[in-house]
C-alpha cells in the first residue's frame, strides 16, 4: 500500500518575510478569531466557530486536483481536567487553515485550503501521508485505533504530536505509542538532525508557548498537570524497522498555537509564529514527504 502523495518534492525556499506582508493584509476580524464550541469528546470551548470567510482561501490548480496536499488532523477521545486544552480540536480550525495557507504561500506544494479531520479508523487515513495530533495530554486510543495507527505508520505514514507539557502528559503519550509500535522506542533528536534544517535552518530547538501564557509574560505552560521540573523542549522521534522516521512528538511545546494565533499580536507573531512555528512545521512536512 502506498500513499497518493508520496514523492520527492521541489521546495521553494521563499523567505518568511513574505508572511509578514501577508499578515498585514488580513482583515481586522481575522485578528481576533473566535473558538469552536466543541464536538464529541467532552470538555467545551469558548466562543463560536470562526467564519471560514475571514481566513484566506484559494483555488487549487486544476492539474493537481488529485495530488493536492491536505493537512489532516486526527480526532481522538480524551479524559482530562483542563477543558478544551485536553481535546483533539485545540487550535482548530484556525491553526489548520493558517498553516495550510502558509504551505501554499511559501512552498511549491498545491495545498487544500480546508484541511481534513478524521478518526484513525477512517479509511481515508491511508490517503494522507501526514497527520497531526494536538492536545494529546490525556489522549486515549482503543484497540481498533491502535491497530489502524500501527498499519498506517508501517505503510509509509508520518505523524506529528503537539501541545503536551510536563512529565505526566509525556508518559501518557509514550504508553500509547508502546501499544501502537511495541518494538519501537522514542529517540530524542538533537539540533543537528536534518529535520531542523531541511528547508529553514533553525539555530536552536524551537519552543512555542500559547498566546495566553505569552501575554502573561511567561515562557512555559505551567498550568498543565505535571508541568514542573524539566522545562526544555524535547523532540522524540519514532522509527520503523528500516530506520525510517515515522513520527515526531513535540514535548514542552505548542507549535500549533503559533499557527492559530498568528493574527493576534505582531510581537507574538514575530517571536513564535515567524521564528519557530512556521519554519518547523514546514520542515516537518518537507521531511515527511521526502523520506
C-alpha positions as CSV (number, residue, x, y, z in Angstrom):
1,X,0.0,0.0,0.0
2,X,1.4,3.4,-0.9
3,X,0.2,7.0,-0.5
4,X,-1.0,9.0,-3.4
5,X,1.2,11.9,-2.4
6,X,4.4,10.1,-1.6
7,X,7.0,11.6,-3.9
8,X,10.1,13.8,-3.9
9,X,9.0,17.5,-3.9
10,X,10.9,20.5,-5.2
11,X,10.6,23.1,-2.4
12,X,10.8,26.9,-3.0
13,X,12.9,28.3,-0.3
14,X,10.9,31.5,0.0
15,X,11.8,33.9,2.8
16,X,9.4,34.0,5.7
17,X,9.3,37.8,5.5
18,X,6.6,37.2,2.9
19,X,4.4,36.1,5.8
20,X,4.7,39.5,7.5
21,X,3.5,41.2,4.4
22,X,0.6,38.7,4.1
23,X,-0.3,39.2,7.8
24,X,-0.6,43.0,7.3
25,X,-3.2,42.4,4.6
26,X,-5.5,40.3,6.7
27,X,-8.9,41.9,7.6
28,X,-9.4,43.2,11.2
29,X,-11.8,40.4,12.1
30,X,-9.2,37.8,11.3
31,X,-7.0,39.2,14.1
32,X,-9.5,38.2,16.7
33,X,-10.8,34.8,15.7
34,X,-13.3,33.1,17.9
35,X,-13.2,29.5,19.0
36,X,-15.2,26.3,18.4
37,X,-17.9,25.4,20.8
38,X,-16.7,21.8,20.9
39,X,-17.7,18.4,19.4
40,X,-17.9,14.9,20.6
41,X,-15.1,14.5,23.2
42,X,-16.5,16.4,26.1
43,X,-14.8,19.5,27.6
44,X,-16.1,22.5,25.9
45,X,-14.6,25.5,24.2
46,X,-15.0,29.2,24.3
47,X,-16.9,31.3,21.7
48,X,-18.3,30.1,18.3
49,X,-16.8,28.6,15.2
50,X,-14.8,31.2,13.3
51,X,-16.1,32.1,9.9
52,X,-14.2,30.5,7.0
53,X,-14.7,33.7,5.0
54,X,-12.5,35.6,7.4
55,X,-9.5,33.4,6.5
56,X,-7.6,33.5,3.2
57,X,-8.5,30.9,0.7
58,X,-7.6,30.0,-2.9
59,X,-8.4,27.8,-5.8
60,X,-6.4,24.6,-6.3
61,X,-4.7,24.3,-9.6
62,X,-6.9,22.1,-11.8
63,X,-4.0,20.0,-12.8
64,X,-3.3,19.0,-9.2
65,X,-6.8,18.1,-8.0
66,X,-5.8,14.5,-7.4
67,X,-2.4,15.3,-6.0
68,X,-3.3,18.2,-3.6
69,X,-1.7,18.1,-0.1
70,X,-4.3,18.0,2.6
71,X,-3.4,18.9,6.2
72,X,-5.1,16.1,8.2
73,X,-5.9,16.4,11.9
74,X,-6.7,13.3,14.0
75,X,-9.9,13.3,16.2
76,X,-9.5,11.2,19.3
77,X,-11.1,10.7,22.7
78,X,-9.6,12.2,25.9
79,X,-10.5,12.5,29.5
80,X,-8.6,15.4,31.0
81,X,-9.4,18.1,33.6
82,X,-8.2,21.0,31.5
83,X,-11.2,21.7,29.3
84,X,-10.6,22.3,25.6
85,X,-6.8,22.3,26.2
86,X,-7.2,18.5,26.5
87,X,-9.1,18.0,23.3
88,X,-8.2,16.9,19.8
89,X,-9.5,20.2,18.4
90,X,-7.2,22.5,20.4
91,X,-6.1,25.3,18.0
92,X,-8.7,24.1,15.4
93,X,-9.7,25.2,12.9
94,X,-7.7,28.4,12.9
95,X,-4.3,26.7,13.1
96,X,-5.1,24.3,10.3
97,X,-6.4,27.0,7.9
98,X,-3.4,29.3,8.7
99,X,-0.8,26.6,8.3
100,X,-2.4,25.4,5.1
101,X,-2.3,28.9,3.8
102,X,1.5,29.3,4.6
103,X,2.3,25.9,3.0
104,X,0.5,27.1,-0.2
105,X,2.3,30.5,0.0
106,X,5.8,29.5,0.9
107,X,6.3,26.2,-0.8
108,X,5.7,24.6,-4.2
109,X,3.0,22.3,-2.8
110,X,-0.6,22.6,-4.0
111,X,-2.5,22.6,-0.8
112,X,-6.2,22.1,0.0
113,X,-7.3,25.3,1.8
114,X,-9.7,23.5,4.1
115,X,-7.8,20.6,5.6
116,X,-9.4,17.4,6.9
117,X,-10.4,15.9,10.3
118,X,-10.7,12.2,10.6
119,X,-10.5,9.3,13.1
120,X,-7.7,6.8,12.9
121,X,-10.3,4.2,11.8
122,X,-11.4,6.2,8.8
123,X,-10.3,4.6,5.5
124,X,-9.3,8.0,4.2
125,X,-6.3,7.8,6.7
126,X,-4.4,5.9,4.1
127,X,-4.7,8.7,1.6
128,X,-2.9,11.1,3.9
129,X,0.9,11.0,4.1
130,X,0.9,13.2,7.2
131,X,-1.4,13.5,10.2
132,X,-1.4,16.0,13.1
133,X,-2.4,15.5,16.7
134,X,-2.9,18.3,19.2
135,X,-3.8,18.4,22.9
136,X,-2.7,14.8,23.5
137,X,-2.1,15.1,27.2
138,X,-5.0,12.7,28.1
139,X,-5.5,11.1,24.7
140,X,-6.9,7.6,24.6
141,X,-6.9,5.2,21.7
142,X,-8.9,2.0,21.7
143,X,-7.7,-1.3,20.2
144,X,-9.1,-0.6,16.7
145,X,-7.5,2.9,16.6
146,X,-4.2,1.5,17.8
147,X,-4.2,-1.2,15.1
148,X,-5.1,1.3,12.4
149,X,-2.4,3.7,13.5
150,X,0.1,0.8,13.5
151,X,-0.8,-0.1,9.9
152,X,-0.7,3.5,8.8
153,X,2.8,4.1,10.2
154,X,4.2,0.8,8.7
155,X,2.8,1.7,5.3
156,X,4.5,5.0,4.9
157,X,2.5,7.4,7.1
158,X,4.0,10.1,9.3
159,X,2.6,11.8,12.5
160,X,3.3,14.9,14.4
161,X,2.0,15.2,18.1
162,X,2.0,18.6,19.6
163,X,0.9,20.6,22.6
164,X,1.9,18.5,25.5
165,X,3.7,19.8,28.6
166,X,5.3,18.1,31.6
167,X,6.1,14.5,32.5
168,X,2.6,13.2,33.1
169,X,1.4,14.1,29.6
170,X,4.6,12.8,28.1
171,X,4.3,9.5,29.9
172,X,0.7,9.0,28.8
173,X,1.6,9.5,25.1
174,X,4.7,7.2,25.4
175,X,2.5,4.5,26.9
176,X,0.1,4.7,24.0
177,X,2.9,4.6,21.5
178,X,4.2,1.4,23.1
179,X,0.9,-0.2,22.2
180,X,0.9,1.2,18.7
181,X,4.6,0.4,18.0
182,X,5.6,-2.3,20.5
183,X,9.1,-2.8,19.2
184,X,10.0,0.9,18.8
185,X,11.4,3.3,21.3
186,X,11.5,7.1,21.0
187,X,14.8,8.7,20.1
188,X,15.4,12.2,21.2
189,X,16.5,14.4,18.3
190,X,19.3,16.9,18.8
191,X,19.6,20.2,16.9
192,X,22.0,18.5,14.4
193,X,19.2,16.4,13.0
194,X,18.2,17.2,9.4
195,X,14.6,17.9,10.3
196,X,15.6,21.2,11.9
197,X,17.5,22.4,8.8
198,X,15.8,20.8,5.7
199,X,14.1,23.9,4.4
200,X,14.5,26.5,7.1
201,X,17.8,26.5,9.1
202,X,16.8,26.6,12.8
203,X,19.6,27.9,15.1
204,X,18.0,26.4,18.2
205,X,15.4,23.9,19.2
206,X,12.1,25.6,18.8
207,X,9.8,26.2,21.9
208,X,6.4,27.8,21.4
209,X,4.1,28.7,24.3
210,X,0.4,29.5,23.8
211,X,-0.7,33.1,23.3
212,X,-2.4,33.5,26.7
213,X,0.7,32.3,28.5
214,X,2.9,34.6,26.5
215,X,0.5,37.5,27.2
216,X,1.2,37.0,30.9
217,X,4.9,37.3,30.3
218,X,5.6,33.6,30.8
219,X,7.6,31.2,28.5
220,X,6.3,27.8,29.8
221,X,2.8,26.5,30.2
222,X,3.0,25.6,33.9
223,X,-0.8,25.3,34.1
224,X,-0.7,21.8,32.8
225,X,-0.6,19.0,35.3
226,X,2.9,17.7,35.9
227,X,4.5,20.7,34.1
228,X,7.3,21.1,36.6
229,X,11.0,20.5,36.7
230,X,12.3,20.0,33.1
231,X,11.1,22.9,31.0
232,X,13.3,22.4,28.0
233,X,11.8,21.5,24.6
234,X,12.2,17.8,23.5
235,X,11.6,16.2,20.1
236,X,11.0,12.5,20.4
237,X,11.1,10.6,17.1
238,X,9.9,7.1,16.2
239,X,11.5,4.9,13.6
240,X,10.3,1.7,11.8
241,X,12.5,-1.4,11.4
242,X,14.1,0.1,8.3
243,X,15.1,3.2,10.4
244,X,12.6,5.4,8.5
245,X,11.3,8.1,10.8
246,X,7.5,7.6,11.1
247,X,6.6,10.5,13.5
248,X,7.7,13.1,16.0
249,X,6.4,14.2,19.4
250,X,6.9,17.8,20.3
251,X,7.2,17.8,24.1
252,X,7.1,21.0,26.1
253,X,5.8,22.8,23.0
254,X,2.7,24.2,21.4
255,X,3.8,24.7,17.8
256,X,0.2,24.9,16.6
257,X,-0.6,27.9,18.7
258,X,1.8,29.9,16.6
259,X,-0.3,28.9,13.6
260,X,-3.6,29.6,15.3
261,X,-2.7,32.9,16.9
262,X,-0.6,34.5,14.2
263,X,-3.0,37.4,13.8
264,X,-3.5,38.2,17.5
265,X,-0.4,40.3,18.1
266,X,2.5,41.3,15.9
267,X,5.0,40.6,18.7
268,X,3.7,37.1,19.3
269,X,3.7,36.5,15.5
270,X,7.4,37.6,15.2
271,X,8.6,35.8,18.4
272,X,6.8,32.5,17.8
273,X,4.9,32.1,14.5
274,X,7.6,33.6,12.3
275,X,10.6,32.4,14.2
276,X,9.5,28.8,15.1
277,X,6.1,27.6,14.3
278,X,6.0,28.0,10.5
279,X,9.7,27.2,9.8
280,X,9.5,24.0,11.9
281,X,6.1,23.0,10.6
282,X,7.2,23.4,7.0
283,X,10.4,21.4,7.8
284,X,8.3,18.6,9.2
285,X,6.1,18.4,6.2
286,X,9.1,18.5,3.9
287,X,10.7,15.7,5.8
288,X,7.6,13.6,5.9
289,X,7.1,14.0,2.1
290,X,10.6,13.3,1.0
291,X,11.8,10.4,3.3
